[in-house]
Amino acid sequence: MKVLILMGSPRLKGNTAELVKPFISELEACGASVRYVTVADRDIHACRGCYACQNVQGEYGCVQHDDMYSIVEDILWADCIVLAAPIYSWYCPSNLKSVLDRHYGLNKFYGSATGSLWAGKSVGVIATHGYEGAYATEPFETGVIRLCAHSNLKYVGMISERDEDDLKSFQTPMAINKAREFARVIMERVKDGDEPN
Ligand SMILES: Cc1cc2nc3c(=O)[nH]c(=O)nc-3n(C[C@H](O)[C@H](O)[C@H](O)COP(=O)(O)O)c2cc1C
């Protein structure tokens, strides 16, 4: 199985990256191929809402030739895309939000082009946050679930961990085990086509 992790924090060695480490090592132990992309150090502009991509058949077709093209290549490679993000203002940081907005060219729903370039892929979420659990993560998770439904992607679930003591919160055996367990769950759900609980 091929797993793409889009790590959305501007802190490349921060809390989210720390929680992702055991997740990656468990995925690899389970035999997955992993690509890890830090979105914040890429040149990804905001979607212009021009809809030009909607008239380009069979290709991504965005008029902005920035680093989103290499991320699209990674997305097309992957069976499963994991959005790893700190919660910022009840959603994700702006760089990752731009990537999510720029998904438009992968769905040809609004112009002369038709079809989807990514339907059927799986999507999971790893979130870190300051506020307590669901209160912090619900808006982002809901947005991702709806984006998946809209785009015919399979949502495979989320883990989240609260930032109580910066990096230390993500280095506890409990946090590490949660990340490892999520890797095993994803391997099962992507393989079996199960719905998340
Ligand atoms: C600009 C900014 C906005 C934030 N907004 C929220 C928020 O809306 N809800 C929340 O629970 N935590 C919020 N936080 C806390 C971060 O989500 C939390 O500290 C996270 O673990 C940081 O991860 P990182 O080190 O990977 O960037 C915010 C932090 C920053 C810097």
The ligand as a MOL file (V3000), in Angstrom:
LIG
                    3D

  0  0  0     0  0            999 V3000
M  V30 BEGIN CTAB
M  V30 COUNTS 31 33 0 0 0
M  V30 BEGIN ATOM
M  V30 1 C -1.8220 30.3170 14.9330 0
M  V30 2 C -2.2900 29.1850 15.8190 0
M  V30 3 C -3.6370 28.8850 15.8830 0
M  V30 4 C -4.0820 27.8620 16.7060 0
M  V30 5 N -5.4200 27.6020 16.7490 0
M  V30 6 C -5.8780 26.5750 17.5220 0
M  V30 7 C -7.2700 26.2550 17.5460 0
M  V30 8 O -8.1020 26.8520 16.8830 0
M  V30 9 N -7.6670 25.2340 18.3390 0
M  V30 10 C -6.8080 24.4970 19.0690 0
M  V30 11 O -7.2140 23.5560 19.7420 0
M  V30 12 N -5.4540 24.7630 19.0640 0
M  V30 13 C -4.9690 25.7800 18.3060 0
M  V30 14 N -3.6240 26.0470 18.2580 0
M  V30 15 C -2.6850 25.1610 18.9940 0
M  V30 16 C -1.9990 24.1500 18.0640 0
M  V30 17 O -2.9500 23.4310 17.3140 0
M  V30 18 C -1.1610 23.1240 18.8540 0
M  V30 19 O -0.2380 23.7790 19.6630 0
M  V30 20 C -0.4680 22.1390 17.9180 0
M  V30 21 O -0.0350 21.0040 18.6420 0
M  V30 22 C 0.7430 22.7520 17.2370 0
M  V30 23 O 1.3450 21.7700 16.4230 0
M  V30 24 P 2.7190 21.9820 15.6210 0
M  V30 25 O 3.8220 22.0850 16.6350 0
M  V30 26 O 2.8350 20.7830 14.7440 0
M  V30 27 O 2.5420 23.2290 14.8120 0
M  V30 28 C -3.1420 27.0920 17.4640 0
M  V30 29 C -1.7730 27.4040 17.3880 0
M  V30 30 C -1.3570 28.4340 16.5780 0
M  V30 31 C 0.1400 28.7590 16.5090 0
M  V30 END ATOM
M  V30 BEGIN BOND
M  V30 1 1 1 2
M  V30 2 1 2 3
M  V30 3 2 2 30
M  V30 4 2 3 4
M  V30 5 1 4 5
M  V30 6 1 4 28
M  V30 7 2 5 6
M  V30 8 1 6 7
M  V30 9 1 6 13
M  V30 10 2 7 8
M  V30 11 1 7 9
M  V30 12 1 9 10
M  V30 13 2 10 11
M  V30 14 1 10 12
M  V30 15 2 12 13
M  V30 16 1 13 14
M  V30 17 1 14 15
M  V30 18 1 14 28
M  V30 19 1 15 16
M  V30 20 1 16 17
M  V30 21 1 16 18
M  V30 22 1 18 19
M  V30 23 1 18 20
M  V30 24 1 20 21
M  V30 25 1 20 22
M  V30 26 1 22 23
M  V30 27 1 23 24
M  V30 28 2 24 25
M  V30 29 1 24 26
M  V30 30 1 24 27
M  V30 31 2 28 29
M  V30 32 1 29 30
M  V30 33 1 30 31
M  V30 END BOND
M  V30 END CTAB
M  END
